[in-house]
Amino acid sequence: MRLLILSCLVVSFLGCYSNPEFSTRTLSSPSGENASLPRLYTDNSGTVFMSWIETKNDTSTLFYSKLDGNKNWSPPEKIASSNSWFVNWADFPSVIARNGKPLAAHWLKKTPGGTYAYNVEIASALNDWETSVTPHNDNTATEHGFVSMVPVSDSTFLSIWLDGRNTAGHGGHDAHDSGTDLSTAMTLRSATLDMSLNILEEHEIDASVCDCCGTAAVQTSNGFITAYRNRSEQEIRDIYVARFVNGTWSTPTPVHNDNWNIAACPVNGPAIAASGNLVAVAWYTAAHDSAKIKLAISDDEGTSFNSTYEINNGNPLGRVDIEILNNGSFLISWMERNTEDRSKADFIAKQINESGNVINEYKIADMSSSRRSGFPQLTGLGNKIIAAWTHLEENKPSEVRLAVLE
């Protein structure tokens, strides 16, 4: 599915490691000034797409580009633009694709009623992004976001999001730490849409989930699997998965019982990758006041996770991503806080084998630990990995930076 070992990371913003068999090079970015929040996506043809936001005055514009081979990006194409979007460091737009072409995009649109009142908007490439649809019809002035999308076929796709309809009148996101009445909790929902933006089916996956941790979803051999942060009556917020097979969502189950008791949202969702029956989930937890990055592996499409490993360096911020490499090992990335300067962080990656042993460790980039730096990204390109992140520098516009690990 994906790639291999990394090596000597060149240029000023990449660390350097000695490994003559492999190399890393910088990759020019198609983005412009004031660019941030990149999202990477590799489709079924192996084509890499990247979406990002550019901000000018109060207007946000969503662009995408695709990588030609492994060297050049296509000219940026505008999907949509508005001054009424909700865009933040943890909840931002995306694009998915199939057969080398864009399939669908999503963004979040503010609605009257509160700071965190906004809807999911999904657009299709079929009509050149001219129209969009809201996949939920509850019409509540509540939070709807943290979207994951996965193609189902050449003409349909699955969307998954956090849905705050039950929080209406109970404070919503603004009061997510105010009680444990799960009848008013955030829910996790899904909808399947076609390219004409018809909603074909809708489901509630979980009736109580963490309020603002991102979701993740991938296709497996026989269906789809989503990973997310659950919320129990005791305010245990651990990572769960649910499987979508033959049109039905399975009962959600924990990936691992960290027993993280936290009466607030940590804004740190899981990452998931799959290759056939093999599924891997990476996540951040601070259970028992100890911050860790963890990896769980399943060989039965996520029905069970029998192997769980701790892989961090001791001071992680989270913001994880994961890829399954061609040799069956895993590449997990996250942000590690700089111990000498807490305003800085390292974009770290480790290659882990199926026994949980660290094969290699890499520093991909220096980053700001600020929330504005968002979530760095990985995606596969044949026997390579593309890495993307938001670079922040004082008194300079933000920019999207990329590297190829080969």
C-alpha positions as CSV (number, residue, x, y, z in Angstrom):
1,M,0.0,0.0,0.0
2,R,2.6,2.5,0.9
3,L,6.3,3.0,1.5
4,L,9.5,2.3,3.1
5,I,12.3,3.8,5.1
6,L,13.2,7.4,5.2
7,S,16.6,8.8,5.4
8,C,18.8,11.9,5.3
9,L,16.3,14.8,5.5
10,V,17.9,17.7,3.8
11,V,17.5,21.5,3.9
12,S,17.2,23.7,6.9
13,F,13.7,22.6,8.1
14,L,14.5,18.8,7.9
15,G,16.6,16.9,10.3
16,C,19.5,14.8,8.9
17,Y,20.1,11.0,9.4
18,S,22.7,8.9,7.8
19,N,21.3,6.1,5.6
20,P,22.9,6.0,2.2
21,E,20.4,3.6,0.8
22,F,17.6,6.1,1.0
23,S,17.0,9.8,0.3
24,T,14.6,12.5,1.0
25,R,14.0,15.6,-1.0
26,T,11.9,18.7,-0.7
27,L,8.8,19.0,-2.9
28,S,7.6,22.3,-4.2
29,S,4.2,23.3,-3.0
30,P,1.3,24.3,-5.4
31,S,-0.1,26.6,-2.7
32,G,0.1,30.4,-2.5
33,E,0.5,33.0,0.2
34,N,-1.3,32.6,3.5
35,A,-1.8,28.8,2.8
36,S,-2.4,26.4,5.6
37,L,-4.1,23.2,6.7
38,P,-3.1,20.8,3.9
39,R,-4.9,17.5,3.5
40,L,-3.3,14.7,1.5
41,Y,-5.2,11.9,-0.2
42,T,-4.0,8.9,-2.3
43,D,-6.7,7.4,-4.5
44,N,-7.2,3.9,-5.9
45,S,-4.9,4.7,-8.9
46,G,-2.1,5.8,-6.7
47,T,-2.5,9.5,-7.6
48,V,-1.8,11.9,-4.8
49,F,-4.1,14.9,-4.2
50,M,-3.7,17.8,-1.8
51,S,-6.2,20.3,-0.7
52,W,-5.5,23.4,1.4
53,I,-6.9,26.7,2.5
54,E,-5.7,30.2,1.5
55,T,-6.9,33.1,3.5
56,K,-7.1,36.7,2.3
57,N,-8.8,39.3,4.5
58,D,-11.8,37.5,5.9
59,T,-12.3,35.1,2.9
60,S,-11.2,31.5,2.9
61,T,-10.6,29.7,-0.4
62,L,-10.4,25.9,-0.8
63,F,-7.9,24.7,-3.5
64,Y,-6.7,21.3,-4.7
65,S,-3.9,20.0,-6.9
66,K,-2.7,16.6,-7.9
67,L,0.8,15.3,-8.2
68,D,2.0,14.4,-11.7
69,G,4.3,11.4,-11.1
70,N,6.3,12.4,-8.1
71,K,7.7,15.7,-9.1
72,N,5.2,18.3,-10.2
73,W,1.8,19.5,-9.0
74,S,-1.0,20.4,-11.4
75,P,-2.0,24.1,-11.4
76,P,-4.2,24.8,-8.3
77,E,-7.9,24.6,-8.9
78,K,-10.4,26.5,-6.9
79,I,-13.2,24.5,-5.4
80,A,-15.1,27.2,-3.4
81,S,-14.6,30.4,-1.5
82,S,-16.5,32.2,1.3
83,N,-16.3,34.6,4.2
84,S,-18.8,32.5,6.2
85,W,-16.9,29.2,6.6
86,F,-15.9,27.7,9.9
87,V,-12.2,26.8,9.5
88,N,-9.9,26.1,12.4
89,W,-6.7,24.2,13.1
90,A,-8.4,20.9,13.9
91,D,-11.6,20.9,11.8
92,F,-10.8,21.8,8.2
93,P,-11.8,20.9,4.6
94,S,-10.8,17.9,2.5
95,V,-10.9,16.4,-1.0
96,I,-11.2,12.7,-2.0
97,A,-10.6,11.2,-5.4
98,R,-10.9,8.1,-7.6
99,N,-9.3,6.9,-10.8
100,G,-7.0,9.9,-10.9
101,K,-9.9,12.5,-10.7
102,P,-11.4,14.4,-7.8
103,L,-14.6,13.0,-6.5
104,A,-15.9,15.1,-3.7
105,A,-14.9,17.9,-1.3
106,H,-16.2,19.1,2.0
107,W,-16.1,22.3,4.1
108,L,-17.9,23.8,7.0
109,K,-20.4,26.7,6.8
110,K,-21.3,28.8,9.8
111,T,-25.0,29.1,10.7
112,P,-26.7,31.6,13.0
113,G,-27.1,30.5,16.6
114,G,-23.7,30.2,18.3
115,T,-19.9,30.3,18.0
116,Y,-19.9,26.6,17.1
117,A,-23.0,26.4,15.0
118,Y,-22.0,25.2,11.6
119,N,-23.0,22.7,9.0
120,V,-21.1,20.2,6.8
121,E,-21.3,21.2,3.1
122,I,-20.3,18.5,0.5
123,A,-19.7,19.3,-3.2
124,S,-19.2,17.0,-6.1
125,A,-16.7,17.3,-8.9
126,L,-19.5,16.1,-11.3
127,N,-20.9,19.7,-11.7
128,D,-17.5,21.5,-11.2
129,W,-18.3,22.1,-7.5
130,E,-21.1,24.5,-8.4
131,T,-23.6,23.1,-5.8
132,S,-23.2,21.6,-2.4
133,V,-25.5,19.7,0.0
134,T,-25.7,19.3,3.7
135,P,-25.7,15.5,4.5
136,H,-27.6,16.1,7.8
137,N,-31.2,17.4,7.9
138,D,-31.7,18.2,11.6
139,N,-31.6,22.0,11.1
140,T,-30.2,22.6,14.5
141,A,-27.8,25.5,15.3
142,T,-25.2,23.1,16.6
143,E,-21.8,21.7,15.6
144,H,-21.4,19.4,12.7
145,G,-17.9,18.7,11.5
146,F,-14.7,16.6,11.8
147,V,-15.6,14.9,8.5
148,S,-14.1,11.8,6.9
149,M,-15.0,10.7,3.4
150,V,-14.2,7.5,1.5
151,P,-15.1,6.5,-2.1
152,V,-17.5,3.6,-2.2
153,S,-17.6,3.2,-6.1
154,D,-16.9,5.4,-9.1
155,S,-20.1,7.3,-8.4
156,T,-20.8,7.0,-4.7
157,F,-19.0,7.9,-1.5
158,L,-19.3,7.6,2.3
159,S,-19.2,10.6,4.6
160,I,-18.8,10.4,8.4
161,W,-19.0,13.4,10.8
162,L,-19.6,14.5,14.4
163,D,-23.2,15.6,14.7
164,G,-24.4,17.9,17.6
165,R,-28.1,17.8,17.0
166,N,-28.8,16.3,20.4
167,T,-26.8,19.1,22.1
168,A,-29.3,21.8,20.9
169,G,-30.4,23.8,23.9
170,H,-27.7,22.3,26.1
171,G,-24.7,24.4,25.4
172,G,-23.2,22.3,22.6
173,H,-19.5,22.5,22.2
174,D,-19.3,25.5,24.5
175,A,-20.4,23.3,27.4
176,H,-18.8,20.0,26.4
177,D,-17.4,19.6,29.9
178,S,-20.5,20.5,31.8
179,G,-22.1,17.1,32.5
180,T,-22.5,13.5,31.5
181,D,-26.1,13.4,30.3
182,L,-25.4,11.3,27.2
183,S,-28.9,11.9,25.8
184,T,-27.5,15.4,24.9
185,A,-24.1,14.2,23.7
186,M,-22.4,14.6,20.4
187,T,-23.2,11.7,18.0
188,L,-21.3,10.1,15.2
189,R,-23.3,9.7,11.9
190,S,-22.8,8.7,8.3
191,A,-24.4,9.2,4.9
192,T,-23.8,7.6,1.5
193,L,-24.1,10.0,-1.4
194,D,-23.9,9.8,-5.1
195,M,-22.1,12.2,-7.5
196,S,-25.4,14.1,-8.0
197,L,-25.4,14.7,-4.2
198,N,-28.4,12.5,-3.6
199,I,-28.3,11.1,0.0
200,L,-28.8,7.3,-0.5
201,E,-28.8,6.2,3.1
202,E,-28.1,7.7,6.6
203,H,-27.0,6.0,9.9
204,E,-26.2,6.9,13.4
205,I,-23.0,5.0,14.3
206,D,-22.6,6.0,18.0
207,A,-24.9,8.0,20.2
208,S,-22.1,9.5,22.4
209,V,-18.7,10.5,21.2
210,C,-16.1,13.1,22.1
211,D,-17.1,16.6,21.0
212,C,-14.2,17.8,18.9
213,C,-11.7,15.0,18.1
214,G,-11.3,14.2,14.5
215,T,-12.6,11.1,12.8
216,A,-10.8,8.7,10.4
217,A,-12.1,6.2,7.9
218,V,-10.7,3.8,5.3
219,Q,-11.8,0.9,3.1
220,T,-11.0,-2.7,4.0
221,S,-11.3,-5.9,2.0
222,N,-15.1,-6.3,2.7
223,G,-16.3,-2.8,3.7
224,F,-15.2,0.3,5.6
225,I,-14.0,1.1,9.1
226,T,-14.1,4.3,11.1
227,A,-12.0,5.3,14.1
228,Y,-13.0,8.0,16.6
229,R,-12.9,9.0,20.2
230,N,-15.8,7.7,22.2
231,R,-17.3,9.2,25.4
232,S,-18.8,7.1,28.3
233,E,-21.0,8.1,31.2
234,Q,-17.9,8.1,33.4
235,E,-16.1,10.5,31.0
236,I,-13.8,7.8,29.7
237,R,-12.7,9.0,26.2
238,D,-10.9,6.2,24.5
239,I,-10.5,5.3,20.8
240,Y,-13.3,3.1,19.3
241,V,-13.9,1.6,15.8
242,A,-17.1,0.6,13.9
243,R,-17.2,-1.4,10.8
244,F,-19.6,-0.8,7.8
245,V,-20.3,-4.1,6.1
246,N,-23.2,-5.0,3.8
247,G,-24.9,-1.7,4.5
248,T,-24.8,-2.0,8.3
249,W,-22.6,-0.5,11.0
250,S,-21.3,-2.8,13.6
251,T,-21.6,-2.1,17.4
252,P,-18.7,0.2,18.2
253,T,-15.8,-1.4,20.1
254,P,-12.7,0.0,21.8
255,V,-9.4,-0.3,20.1
256,H,-7.7,-0.4,23.5
257,N,-9.0,0.4,27.0
258,D,-6.6,3.3,28.0
259,N,-9.3,4.5,30.5
260,W,-8.5,8.1,29.8
261,N,-10.8,10.0,32.2
262,I,-11.1,13.6,31.0
263,A,-14.1,15.9,31.4
264,A,-13.3,17.8,28.2
265,C,-12.3,17.2,24.7
266,P,-8.6,16.8,24.0
267,V,-9.0,17.7,20.3
268,N,-6.8,14.8,19.3
269,G,-8.4,12.2,17.1
270,P,-7.0,8.9,15.8
271,A,-5.5,8.0,12.4
272,I,-6.3,4.7,10.6
273,A,-4.8,2.8,7.6
274,A,-5.8,-0.4,6.0
275,S,-4.4,-2.8,3.4
276,G,-6.7,-5.7,2.7
277,N,-7.5,-7.4,6.0
278,L,-4.7,-5.5,7.8
279,V,-5.8,-2.4,9.8
280,A,-3.7,-0.2,12.0
281,V,-4.9,2.6,14.3
282,A,-2.6,5.3,15.8
283,W,-3.7,7.7,18.5
284,Y,-2.8,10.0,21.4
285,T,-3.8,9.5,25.0
286,A,-2.9,11.1,28.3
287,A,-4.5,8.4,30.5
288,H,-3.2,8.4,34.1
289,D,-1.5,11.8,33.4
290,S,1.0,10.2,31.0
291,A,1.0,11.4,27.4
292,K,1.6,8.7,24.9
293,I,1.3,7.8,21.2
294,K,-0.1,4.3,20.7
295,L,-0.4,1.9,17.8
296,A,-2.9,-1.0,17.5
297,I,-2.8,-3.7,14.8
298,S,-5.6,-5.9,13.5
299,D,-5.4,-8.7,11.0
300,D,-9.1,-9.3,10.7
301,E,-10.3,-5.9,9.3
302,G,-10.6,-4.3,12.7
303,T,-12.9,-6.9,14.2
304,S,-10.2,-7.3,17.0
305,F,-7.0,-5.6,17.9
306,N,-4.7,-8.0,19.6
307,S,-1.5,-6.0,19.5
308,T,-1.0,-2.6,21.1
309,Y,2.3,-0.7,21.4
310,E,3.6,2.6,22.9
311,I,5.8,4.4,20.4
312,N,6.4,8.0,21.5
313,N,9.5,9.8,22.7
314,G,8.0,11.1,26.0
315,N,6.6,14.5,25.3
316,P,4.0,14.1,22.5
317,L,1.4,16.7,21.4
318,G,-0.4,14.1,19.3
319,R,-1.9,15.1,15.9
320,V,-1.1,11.6,14.5
321,D,-1.1,10.1,11.1
322,I,-0.3,6.6,9.8
323,E,0.5,4.7,6.6
324,I,1.0,1.0,6.0
325,L,4.2,0.5,4.0
326,N,4.9,-1.8,1.1
327,N,6.8,-4.2,3.3
328,G,4.0,-4.6,5.8
329,S,5.5,-2.2,8.4
330,F,3.9,1.0,9.6
331,L,4.9,4.6,9.5
332,I,3.4,6.7,12.3
333,S,3.9,10.4,12.6
334,W,3.0,12.9,15.3
335,M,4.1,16.2,16.8
336,E,6.6,16.0,19.7
337,R,7.0,19.1,21.9
338,N,10.5,20.6,22.0
339,T,11.8,20.2,25.5
340,E,13.9,23.4,25.3
341,D,11.4,25.7,23.8
342,R,7.7,24.8,24.3
343,S,6.6,27.1,21.4
344,K,8.3,24.6,19.0
345,A,7.6,21.0,18.1
346,D,9.2,18.3,16.0
347,F,7.3,16.6,13.2
348,I,8.4,13.0,14.1
349,A,7.9,9.7,12.3
350,K,8.7,6.2,13.3
351,Q,8.7,3.0,11.2
352,I,7.4,0.1,13.3
353,N,7.2,-3.5,12.3
354,E,4.3,-5.8,13.1
355,S,5.9,-6.9,16.3
356,G,5.9,-3.3,17.6
357,N,9.7,-2.8,17.2
358,V,11.0,0.5,16.1
359,I,13.0,0.1,12.8
360,N,13.8,3.7,12.2
361,E,13.0,7.1,13.6
362,Y,12.9,10.4,11.8
363,K,12.5,14.1,12.3
364,I,10.7,15.4,9.3
365,A,10.5,19.1,10.1
366,D,10.7,21.8,12.8
367,M,7.2,23.1,13.5
368,S,5.4,25.6,15.7
369,S,3.6,23.9,18.6
370,S,0.8,26.4,18.1
371,R,-2.6,25.2,17.3
372,R,-2.4,27.2,14.0
373,S,0.1,24.7,12.7
374,G,-2.7,22.2,12.4
375,F,-2.3,18.5,11.8
376,P,0.7,17.4,9.7
377,Q,-0.1,14.8,7.0
378,L,1.3,11.6,5.4
379,T,0.2,9.8,2.3
380,G,1.6,7.0,0.1
381,L,2.9,7.4,-3.4
382,G,4.0,4.0,-4.7
383,N,7.2,3.2,-2.7
384,K,7.4,6.7,-1.4
385,I,5.7,8.9,1.3
386,I,4.6,12.4,0.8
387,A,4.6,14.6,4.0
388,A,2.9,18.0,4.3
389,W,2.6,20.5,7.1
390,T,1.8,24.1,7.8
391,H,4.9,26.2,8.4
392,L,4.6,29.2,10.7
393,E,7.2,31.9,11.0
394,E,6.9,35.1,12.9
395,N,5.9,38.2,10.8
396,K,5.6,36.0,7.7
397,P,2.6,34.5,5.9
398,S,1.9,30.9,6.7
399,E,2.9,28.4,4.0
400,V,2.4,24.7,3.2
401,R,5.6,22.7,2.9
402,L,6.2,19.3,1.5
403,A,8.8,16.5,1.4
404,V,9.1,13.2,-0.5
405,L,10.5,10.4,1.5
406,E,12.0,7.7,-0.8
